[in-house]
Amino acid sequence: MSITPLIPNSQFLILLDHQPYRLEEAQHAAIDLQISGHTHRGQLWPISWVTDALYECSWGTLSKGQTTVCVTSGLGIWGAKYRIGTQSEYLLVNLR
């Protein structure tokens, strides 16, 4: 998948991407903020080590040039109905 901005670069560009793969594409497309989820931060420790290996940023924030990537572990769970060693989180972003 290739990311091509649909508006001039003078605008603040936000990319919502389900999974935080290929972060360099957002950087090259001059995206200002990418918000992703899906990783669940592994949901069960030590699976968080696996998500850390799969994703350049599996949770938290990362700066890549002018692009800020924010990955949330989310509120939901997958499979088992609990989390061990990871936190559910609700992300609130204020833009000014």
A tleap script that builds the chain and sets N, CA, C and O, in Angstrom:
source leaprc.protein.ff14SB
mol = sequence {
  NMET SER ILE THR PRO LEU ILE PRO ASN SER
  GLN PHE LEU ILE LEU LEU ASP HIE GLN PRO
  TYR ARG LEU GLU GLU ALA GLN HIE ALA ALA
  ILE ASP LEU GLN ILE SER GLY HIE THR HIE
  ARG GLY GLN LEU TRP PRO ILE SER TRP VAL
  THR ASP ALA LEU TYR GLU CYS SER TRP GLY
  THR LEU SER LYS GLY GLN THR THR VAL CYS
  VAL THR SER GLY LEU GLY ILE TRP GLY ALA
  LYS TYR ARG ILE GLY THR GLN SER GLU TYR
  LEU LEU VAL ASN LEU CARG
}
set mol.1.N position { 0.843 -1.173 0.000 }
set mol.1.CA position { 0.000 0.000 0.000 }
set mol.1.C position { 0.885 1.231 0.000 }
set mol.1.O position { 1.864 1.296 0.742 }
set mol.2.N position { 0.554 2.185 -0.808 }
set mol.2.CA position { 1.290 3.439 -0.889 }
set mol.2.C position { 0.411 4.549 -0.348 }
set mol.2.O position { -0.793 4.580 -0.604 }
set mol.3.N position { 1.012 5.454 0.396 }
set mol.3.CA position { 0.272 6.562 0.985 }
set mol.3.C position { 0.535 7.808 0.151 }
set mol.3.O position { 1.687 8.217 0.000 }
set mol.4.N position { -0.510 8.415 -0.389 }
set mol.4.CA position { -0.379 9.641 -1.156 }
set mol.4.C position { -1.320 10.669 -0.559 }
set mol.4.O position { -2.532 10.451 -0.537 }
set mol.5.N position { -0.787 11.798 -0.068 }
set mol.5.CA position { -1.667 12.828 0.494 }
set mol.5.C position { -2.632 13.364 -0.561 }
set mol.5.O position { -2.264 13.530 -1.724 }
set mol.6.N position { -3.857 13.630 -0.148 }
set mol.6.CA position { -4.873 14.134 -1.068 }
set mol.6.C position { -5.045 15.640 -0.961 }
set mol.6.O position { -5.796 16.231 -1.737 }
set mol.7.N position { -4.350 16.277 0.001 }
set mol.7.CA position { -4.432 17.721 0.167 }
set mol.7.C position { -3.016 18.285 0.225 }
set mol.7.O position { -2.071 17.545 0.496 }
set mol.8.N position { -2.856 19.571 -0.024 }
set mol.8.CA position { -1.512 20.162 -0.023 }
set mol.8.C position { -0.789 19.942 1.313 }
set mol.8.O position { -1.420 19.838 2.365 }
set mol.9.N position { 0.539 19.873 1.246 }
set mol.9.CA position { 1.347 19.644 2.448 }
set mol.9.C position { 1.315 20.799 3.428 }
set mol.9.O position { 1.866 20.681 4.522 }
set mol.10.N position { 0.678 21.933 3.069 }
set mol.10.CA position { 0.570 23.041 4.002 }
set mol.10.C position { -0.456 22.739 5.098 }
set mol.10.O position { -0.539 23.467 6.087 }
set mol.11.N position { -1.225 21.683 4.929 }
set mol.11.CA position { -2.224 21.272 5.906 }
set mol.11.C position { -1.612 20.280 6.888 }
set mol.11.O position { -0.616 19.631 6.569 }
set mol.12.N position { -2.189 20.157 8.069 }
set mol.12.CA position { -1.765 19.158 9.053 }
set mol.12.C position { -2.406 17.837 8.660 }
set mol.12.O position { -3.632 17.728 8.620 }
set mol.13.N position { -1.588 16.837 8.371 }
set mol.13.CA position { -2.093 15.563 7.873 }
set mol.13.C position { -2.096 14.504 8.968 }
set mol.13.O position { -1.088 14.285 9.639 }
set mol.14.N position { -3.239 13.852 9.138 }
set mol.14.CA position { -3.402 12.775 10.124 }
set mol.14.C position { -3.734 11.496 9.368 }
set mol.14.O position { -4.607 11.474 8.501 }
set mol.15.N position { -3.019 10.434 9.717 }
set mol.15.CA position { -3.275 9.119 9.135 }
set mol.15.C position { -3.757 8.188 10.236 }
set mol.15.O position { -3.080 8.015 11.249 }
set mol.16.N position { -4.925 7.590 10.041 }
set mol.16.CA position { -5.423 6.549 10.937 }
set mol.16.C position { -5.169 5.225 10.237 }
set mol.16.O position { -5.728 4.957 9.173 }
set mol.17.N position { -4.327 4.402 10.838 }
set mol.17.CA position { -3.966 3.129 10.222 }
set mol.17.C position { -4.146 2.032 11.262 }
set mol.17.O position { -3.582 2.108 12.353 }
set mol.18.N position { -4.916 1.035 10.933 }
set mol.18.CA position { -5.261 -0.024 11.877 }
set mol.18.C position { -4.026 -0.675 12.506 }
set mol.18.O position { -3.981 -0.875 13.720 }
set mol.19.N position { -3.039 -1.000 11.694 }
set mol.19.CA position { -1.816 -1.623 12.190 }
set mol.19.C position { -0.624 -0.712 11.913 }
set mol.19.O position { -0.569 -0.078 10.859 }
set mol.20.N position { 0.324 -0.636 12.834 }
set mol.20.CA position { 1.468 0.260 12.639 }
set mol.20.C position { 2.605 -0.379 11.844 }
set mol.20.O position { 3.738 -0.446 12.319 }
set mol.21.N position { 2.299 -0.845 10.640 }
set mol.21.CA position { 3.321 -1.368 9.736 }
set mol.21.C position { 3.798 -0.259 8.804 }
set mol.21.O position { 3.087 0.725 8.601 }
set mol.22.N position { 4.993 -0.406 8.237 }
set mol.22.CA position { 5.535 0.480 7.196 }
set mol.22.C position { 5.458 1.958 7.584 }
set mol.22.O position { 4.940 2.781 6.830 }
set mol.23.N position { 5.974 2.279 8.753 }
set mol.23.CA position { 5.917 3.654 9.247 }
set mol.23.C position { 6.701 4.616 8.361 }
set mol.23.O position { 6.413 5.812 8.332 }
set mol.24.N position { 7.687 4.097 7.640 }
set mol.24.CA position { 8.475 4.960 6.751 }
set mol.24.C position { 7.618 5.527 5.623 }
set mol.24.O position { 7.938 6.587 5.086 }
set mol.25.N position { 6.533 4.842 5.252 }
set mol.25.CA position { 5.645 5.361 4.207 }
set mol.25.C position { 4.940 6.626 4.682 }
set mol.25.O position { 4.782 7.572 3.911 }
set mol.26.N position { 4.523 6.653 5.924 }
set mol.26.CA position { 3.900 7.862 6.475 }
set mol.26.C position { 4.917 8.994 6.531 }
set mol.26.O position { 4.593 10.145 6.237 }
set mol.27.N position { 6.131 8.665 6.904 }
set mol.27.CA position { 7.191 9.679 6.960 }
set mol.27.C position { 7.454 10.253 5.567 }
set mol.27.O position { 7.527 11.471 5.410 }
set mol.28.N position { 7.596 9.404 4.568 }
set mol.28.CA position { 7.871 9.861 3.206 }
set mol.28.C position { 6.692 10.630 2.602 }
set mol.28.O position { 6.889 11.464 1.719 }
set mol.29.N position { 5.482 10.359 3.064 }
set mol.29.CA position { 4.292 11.068 2.572 }
set mol.29.C position { 4.043 12.357 3.349 }
set mol.29.O position { 3.032 13.025 3.133 }
set mol.30.N position { 4.965 12.713 4.256 }
set mol.30.CA position { 4.866 13.940 5.055 }
set mol.30.C position { 3.621 13.968 5.933 }
set mol.30.O position { 3.021 15.024 6.138 }
set mol.31.N position { 3.236 12.805 6.451 }
set mol.31.CA position { 2.142 12.725 7.419 }
set mol.31.C position { 2.641 13.318 8.729 }
set mol.31.O position { 3.740 12.989 9.175 }
set mol.32.N position { 1.855 14.181 9.345 }
set mol.32.CA position { 2.262 14.793 10.609 }
set mol.32.C position { 2.008 13.879 11.798 }
set mol.32.O position { 2.840 13.783 12.700 }
set mol.33.N position { 0.855 13.203 11.802 }
set mol.33.CA position { 0.488 12.344 12.927 }
set mol.33.C position { -0.156 11.070 12.403 }
set mol.33.O position { -1.130 11.119 11.652 }
set mol.34.N position { 0.397 9.927 12.805 }
set mol.34.CA position { -0.226 8.640 12.507 }
set mol.34.C position { -0.703 8.054 13.821 }
set mol.34.O position { 0.049 7.988 14.793 }
set mol.35.N position { -1.966 7.627 13.846 }
set mol.35.CA position { -2.538 6.974 15.022 }
set mol.35.C position { -2.900 5.556 14.614 }
set mol.35.O position { -3.629 5.342 13.646 }
set mol.36.N position { -2.383 4.592 15.365 }
set mol.36.CA position { -2.630 3.181 15.066 }
set mol.36.C position { -2.968 2.430 16.340 }
set mol.36.O position { -2.805 2.944 17.447 }
set mol.37.N position { -3.434 1.225 16.166 }
set mol.37.CA position { -3.742 0.342 17.283 }
set mol.37.C position { -3.430 -1.075 16.885 }
set mol.37.O position { -2.398 -1.337 16.266 }
set mol.38.N position { -4.289 -1.975 17.224 }
set mol.38.CA position { -4.271 -3.374 16.827 }
set mol.38.C position { -3.299 -4.255 17.612 }
set mol.38.O position { -3.541 -5.456 17.729 }
set mol.39.N position { -2.239 -3.719 18.141 }
set mol.39.CA position { -1.219 -4.568 18.758 }
set mol.39.C position { -1.668 -5.120 20.106 }
set mol.39.O position { -1.157 -6.153 20.539 }
set mol.40.N position { -2.589 -4.473 20.770 }
set mol.40.CA position { -3.066 -4.837 22.112 }
set mol.40.C position { -1.914 -4.888 23.122 }
set mol.40.O position { -2.086 -5.340 24.254 }
set mol.41.N position { -0.739 -4.415 22.693 }
set mol.41.CA position { 0.499 -4.470 23.494 }
set mol.41.C position { 0.781 -5.909 23.928 }
set mol.41.O position { 1.331 -6.157 25.002 }
set mol.42.N position { 0.391 -6.847 23.066 }
set mol.42.CA position { 0.637 -8.255 23.354 }
set mol.42.C position { -0.422 -8.899 24.215 }
set mol.42.O position { -0.570 -10.121 24.196 }
set mol.43.N position { -1.161 -8.111 24.970 }
set mol.43.CA position { -2.254 -8.522 25.858 }
set mol.43.C position { -1.783 -9.355 27.040 }
set mol.43.O position { -2.227 -9.119 28.163 }
set mol.44.N position { -0.917 -10.301 26.828 }
set mol.44.CA position { -0.403 -11.144 27.910 }
set mol.44.C position { 1.121 -11.082 27.904 }
set mol.44.O position { 1.753 -11.349 26.882 }
set mol.45.N position { 1.702 -10.733 29.033 }
set mol.45.CA position { 3.158 -10.770 29.110 }
set mol.45.C position { 3.571 -12.236 29.118 }
set mol.45.O position { 2.936 -13.006 29.839 }
set mol.46.N position { 4.558 -12.677 28.394 }
set mol.46.CA position { 5.597 -11.968 27.660 }
set mol.46.C position { 5.323 -11.809 26.167 }
set mol.46.O position { 6.253 -11.564 25.398 }
set mol.47.N position { 4.042 -11.945 25.733 }
set mol.47.CA position { 3.743 -11.789 24.308 }
set mol.47.C position { 4.043 -10.368 23.845 }
set mol.47.O position { 4.233 -10.136 22.651 }
set mol.48.N position { 4.089 -9.412 24.776 }
set mol.48.CA position { 4.469 -8.045 24.403 }
set mol.48.C position { 5.860 -8.025 23.774 }
set mol.48.O position { 6.151 -7.138 22.973 }
set mol.49.N position { 6.717 -8.972 24.114 }
set mol.49.CA position { 8.032 -9.060 23.468 }
set mol.49.C position { 7.877 -9.418 21.990 }
set mol.49.O position { 8.659 -8.970 21.152 }
set mol.50.N position { 6.863 -10.228 21.675 }
set mol.50.CA position { 6.608 -10.590 20.278 }
set mol.50.C position { 6.137 -9.367 19.502 }
set mol.50.O position { 6.616 -9.118 18.396 }
set mol.51.N position { 5.191 -8.590 20.071 }
set mol.51.CA position { 4.723 -7.394 19.364 }
set mol.51.C position { 5.853 -6.381 19.208 }
set mol.51.O position { 5.909 -5.668 18.205 }
set mol.52.N position { 6.754 -6.308 20.187 }
set mol.52.CA position { 7.909 -5.419 20.058 }
set mol.52.C position { 8.798 -5.841 18.894 }
set mol.52.O position { 9.403 -4.992 18.239 }
set mol.53.N position { 8.884 -7.144 18.630 }
set mol.53.CA position { 9.697 -7.639 17.524 }
set mol.53.C position { 8.996 -7.449 16.170 }
set mol.53.O position { 9.660 -7.241 15.154 }
set mol.54.N position { 7.663 -7.518 16.155 }
set mol.54.CA position { 6.903 -7.406 14.903 }
set mol.54.C position { 6.759 -5.974 14.406 }
set mol.54.O position { 6.756 -5.726 13.200 }
set mol.55.N position { 6.641 -5.037 15.334 }
set mol.55.CA position { 6.355 -3.655 14.981 }
set mol.55.C position { 7.509 -2.756 15.402 }
set mol.55.O position { 8.094 -2.940 16.469 }
set mol.56.N position { 7.831 -1.785 14.558 }
set mol.56.CA position { 8.842 -0.798 14.933 }
set mol.56.C position { 8.400 -0.036 16.183 }
set mol.56.O position { 9.224 0.302 17.032 }
set mol.57.N position { 7.116 0.228 16.289 }
set mol.57.CA position { 6.533 0.864 17.477 }
set mol.57.C position { 5.276 0.072 17.812 }
set mol.57.O position { 4.246 0.240 17.159 }
set mol.58.N position { 5.352 -0.791 18.824 }
set mol.58.CA position { 4.197 -1.622 19.164 }
set mol.58.C position { 3.292 -0.972 20.207 }
set mol.58.O position { 2.183 -1.443 20.456 }
set mol.59.N position { 3.773 0.115 20.815 }
set mol.59.CA position { 2.985 0.831 21.820 }
set mol.59.C position { 3.703 2.124 22.167 }
set mol.59.O position { 4.930 2.147 22.259 }
set mol.60.N position { 2.954 3.196 22.359 }
set mol.60.CA position { 3.550 4.477 22.741 }
set mol.60.C position { 3.723 5.383 21.533 }
set mol.60.O position { 2.982 5.286 20.555 }
set mol.61.N position { 4.716 6.266 21.616 }
set mol.61.CA position { 4.951 7.214 20.539 }
set mol.61.C position { 6.361 7.061 19.979 }
set mol.61.O position { 7.282 6.609 20.659 }
set mol.62.N position { 6.493 7.450 18.724 }
set mol.62.CA position { 7.770 7.388 18.018 }
set mol.62.C position { 7.808 8.553 17.046 }
set mol.62.O position { 6.824 8.827 16.359 }
set mol.63.N position { 8.941 9.239 16.988 }
set mol.63.CA position { 9.131 10.299 16.003 }
set mol.63.C position { 9.989 9.769 14.870 }
set mol.63.O position { 11.045 9.175 15.089 }
set mol.64.N position { 9.512 9.999 13.650 }
set mol.64.CA position { 10.261 9.648 12.443 }
set mol.64.C position { 10.297 10.899 11.586 }
set mol.64.O position { 9.362 11.166 10.832 }
set mol.65.N position { 11.374 11.668 11.698 }
set mol.65.CA position { 11.425 12.942 11.002 }
set mol.65.C position { 10.338 13.847 11.535 }
set mol.65.O position { 10.238 14.048 12.746 }
set mol.66.N position { 9.508 14.408 10.637 }
set mol.66.CA position { 8.413 15.285 11.074 }
set mol.66.C position { 7.166 14.493 11.478 }
set mol.66.O position { 6.200 15.083 11.961 }
set mol.67.N position { 7.168 13.191 11.293 }
set mol.67.CA position { 6.005 12.350 11.586 }
set mol.67.C position { 6.058 11.846 13.023 }
set mol.67.O position { 7.080 11.330 13.475 }
set mol.68.N position { 4.951 12.002 13.728 }
set mol.68.CA position { 4.797 11.411 15.053 }
set mol.68.C position { 3.831 10.242 14.925 }
set mol.68.O position { 2.720 10.384 14.414 }
set mol.69.N position { 4.275 9.091 15.398 }
set mol.69.CA position { 3.449 7.885 15.377 }
set mol.69.C position { 3.005 7.606 16.804 }
set mol.69.O position { 3.819 7.595 17.728 }
set mol.70.N position { 1.715 7.384 16.973 }
set mol.70.CA position { 1.157 7.052 18.282 }
set mol.70.C position { 0.404 5.732 18.145 }
set mol.70.O position { -0.544 5.622 17.368 }
set mol.71.N position { 0.841 4.729 18.916 }
set mol.71.CA position { 0.214 3.410 18.876 }
set mol.71.C position { -0.415 3.147 20.235 }
set mol.71.O position { 0.260 3.202 21.263 }
set mol.72.N position { -1.694 2.864 20.234 }
set mol.72.CA position { -2.409 2.594 21.476 }
set mol.72.C position { -2.666 1.095 21.633 }
set mol.72.O position { -2.883 0.382 20.653 }
set mol.73.N position { -2.639 0.635 22.874 }
set mol.73.CA position { -2.963 -0.772 23.142 }
set mol.73.C position { -4.472 -1.000 23.117 }
set mol.73.O position { -4.931 -2.141 23.079 }
set mol.74.N position { -5.233 0.075 23.140 }
set mol.74.CA position { -6.680 -0.009 23.017 }
set mol.74.C position { -7.387 -0.505 24.266 }
set mol.74.O position { -6.757 -0.864 25.261 }
set mol.75.N position { -8.695 -0.516 24.189 }
set mol.75.CA position { -9.532 -0.973 25.295 }
set mol.75.C position { -9.866 -2.447 25.187 }
set mol.75.O position { -10.115 -3.120 26.187 }
set mol.76.N position { -9.868 -2.937 23.963 }
set mol.76.CA position { -10.332 -4.292 23.718 }
set mol.76.C position { -9.298 -5.359 23.997 }
set mol.76.O position { -8.134 -5.095 24.299 }
set mol.77.N position { -9.784 -6.564 23.879 }
set mol.77.CA position { -8.942 -7.739 24.064 }
set mol.77.C position { -9.232 -8.701 22.918 }
set mol.77.O position { -10.254 -8.592 22.242 }
set mol.78.N position { -8.330 -9.630 22.714 }
set mol.78.CA position { -8.480 -10.621 21.662 }
set mol.78.C position { -8.390 -11.995 22.320 }
set mol.78.O position { -7.509 -12.220 23.150 }
set mol.79.N position { -9.272 -12.905 21.971 }
set mol.79.CA position { -9.212 -14.254 22.534 }
set mol.79.C position { -9.605 -14.259 24.001 }
set mol.79.O position { -10.771 -14.067 24.345 }
set mol.80.N position { -8.616 -14.481 24.865 }
set mol.80.CA position { -8.866 -14.531 26.314 }
set mol.80.C position { -9.426 -13.198 26.798 }
set mol.80.O position { -9.073 -12.147 26.265 }
set mol.81.N position { -10.284 -13.235 27.790 }
set mol.81.CA position { -10.976 -12.035 28.271 }
set mol.81.C position { -10.227 -11.339 29.404 }
set mol.81.O position { -10.850 -10.853 30.348 }
set mol.82.N position { -8.907 -11.285 29.323 }
set mol.82.CA position { -8.113 -10.612 30.354 }
set mol.82.C position { -6.785 -10.164 29.781 }
set mol.82.O position { -6.396 -10.564 28.684 }
set mol.83.N position { -6.097 -9.330 30.537 }
set mol.83.CA position { -4.744 -8.864 30.215 }
set mol.83.C position { -3.854 -9.148 31.407 }
set mol.83.O position { -4.270 -9.023 32.559 }
set mol.84.N position { -2.637 -9.529 31.115 }
set mol.84.CA position { -1.647 -9.746 32.175 }
set mol.84.C position { -0.373 -9.026 31.751 }
set mol.84.O position { 0.208 -9.350 30.715 }
set mol.85.N position { 0.062 -8.052 32.544 }
set mol.85.CA position { 1.294 -7.337 32.266 }
set mol.85.C position { 1.178 -6.253 31.208 }
set mol.85.O position { 2.191 -5.679 30.809 }
set mol.86.N position { -0.034 -5.958 30.742 }
set mol.86.CA position { -0.265 -4.862 29.803 }
set mol.86.C position { -1.498 -4.096 30.263 }
set mol.86.O position { -2.293 -4.607 31.051 }
set mol.87.N position { -1.654 -2.874 29.771 }
set mol.87.CA position { -2.756 -2.012 30.183 }
set mol.87.C position { -3.705 -1.743 29.028 }
set mol.87.O position { -3.273 -1.550 27.891 }
set mol.88.N position { -4.998 -1.730 29.320 }
set mol.88.CA position { -5.957 -1.182 28.371 }
set mol.88.C position { -5.808 0.335 28.440 }
set mol.88.O position { -5.490 0.884 29.495 }
set mol.89.N position { -6.033 0.998 27.337 }
set mol.89.CA position { -5.956 2.459 27.381 }
set mol.89.C position { -6.931 3.072 26.402 }
set mol.89.O position { -7.275 2.483 25.378 }
set mol.90.N position { -7.359 4.247 26.737 }
set mol.90.CA position { -8.235 5.064 25.913 }
set mol.90.C position { -7.410 6.267 25.500 }
set mol.90.O position { -6.933 7.007 26.361 }
set mol.91.N position { -7.232 6.479 24.221 }
set mol.91.CA position { -6.381 7.544 23.712 }
set mol.91.C position { -7.217 8.792 23.437 }
set mol.91.O position { -8.240 8.732 22.756 }
set mol.92.N position { -6.772 9.902 23.969 }
set mol.92.CA position { -7.404 11.189 23.715 }
set mol.92.C position { -6.334 12.101 23.134 }
set mol.92.O position { -5.299 12.327 23.761 }
set mol.93.N position { -6.578 12.624 21.944 }
set mol.93.CA position { -5.615 13.486 21.264 }
set mol.93.C position { -6.233 14.869 21.142 }
set mol.93.O position { -7.317 15.023 20.579 }
set mol.94.N position { -5.550 15.868 21.665 }
set mol.94.CA position { -5.966 17.266 21.529 }
set mol.94.C position { -5.065 17.939 20.514 }
set mol.94.O position { -3.846 17.977 20.686 }
set mol.95.N position { -5.657 18.468 19.463 }
set mol.95.CA position { -4.898 19.178 18.437 }
set mol.95.C position { -5.186 20.663 18.563 }
set mol.95.O position { -6.338 21.077 18.696 }
set mol.96.N position { -4.131 21.454 18.519 }
set mol.96.CA position { -4.300 22.924 18.589 }
set mol.96.C position { -3.646 23.560 17.398 }
set mol.96.O position { -3.671 24.783 17.260 }
savepdb mol mol.pdb
quit
